Amino acid sequence: MGKKRYSPDFKLKLVNQYRLGTAVSKLASEYGISEVTIYKWIKLYAPVDGVGDMTKAEVLAVQKENERLKQEVEILKKAMTIFATK
């Protein structure tokens, strides 16, 4: 049996319900998700100290995009050296 995948919107919905006062145990039983998973989502969507209003999920997305852009720059540099020698 594979892992279930939940959309970011669904995760955020549960986190917001928790922030509005719904107990994690109630959310877990209502949606059939483990409490540990919900606590991970709460931590993931909590604001990160020192980076403004960004959540950990947003910081991770920015880091992933930054890494992708670095790889693109390296590819372009290599292509530039190949075309410069021709």
Phi, psi and omega in degrees: 000127183278169178286141174282142177247132180245144181288154176302326178296318179296315179300314181296325178300313179294320179297318179295322176297320177298315181295334178276358173115359178285132182292145179300321180298322178291317178298318181297315181288324182292320184257355178070035180240144181291151179299323180300318179297316180296318178297324176296318179294321178299316179293321181297322183260016175274145177300143180263133179294138174088357180234032178075225183263015183282144175269169179299323179298318179292320178297316179297321179294319178294319179296320180295316178296320178299317179296319179297318179293324176298318179296320178297319179298318179297319178297316180295323177298316179296318179296322180297319179291325178295313182286334179289332181277346182274000000 
